[in-house]
Amino acid sequence: MTWQMALLTTTALIVAATAVRSWLRSDAHRESVARRDLRRRAEQADPLVTLAIQMRLGELARELRAVEGDPDVFARAHHWRAVQGAYDALLREACRLSGLPVDDVPLRLDERAAAEERLREELELSARGWSW
């Protein structure tokens, strides 16, 4: 009788360990860990860092408007692409800081964020109280 209980207990432990192992390797577990990490980072956000990012976003937005509005800027397209890339990167950093999900793949030199994604990020940050 005791060996049957030992066999039953061992079998139950093996099945439980297999279930736990498969859960830890699943995408659902990875997503829950990523969400928890984002929440933890958002809760620990330094207000001075947030303020610095907001100020820099405002400066870059003003620079974009200045480049778009002045037809006499030398190498205007180059300046616009450089400022837009910096704005997109800083916007993604602000999203990470506030706990918003963003595509973590860094932009390459020849890539830019889509206007729809940029607008989504700006609206989400504005909904969370960010202003620039």
C-alpha positions, 0 to 999 in steps of 0.5 A: 500500500505504501509503495502504491502511495509513493508511486501515485505521489511521484506520478502526480509530482512529475505531471505537476512539474511538467505542467509548470515547466510548459507554463513557464515556457509559454507565450502567455507567461512571457507576456504576463512577465513583460506586462508586470515588468512594464507596470513595475517600471511605470511605478518606479518612473523618476519624475525628473526623468519624465519632465526631462523627456517631456521638455525634450519632446517639446523642443523636438516638436518645435524644431519639426514645425520650424523645419516644415515652415521654413522653405529656406532651410539648407538640406531641409529633407535631411534635417526633417528626417533627422529631427523626426527620427529623434522625435520617434525614438524619444516618443518610444522611450516616453512610452516605455517609461509610462508603461505603454507597449511599444515595438522594442525593435530599434529603428534602423537608419533607413526606417521611420515610425509610421504616422499611425503608430506615432499618433497612437503613441502621442494619444496614449501619452496624452491620455496618461497626462503627458504634455509637450 
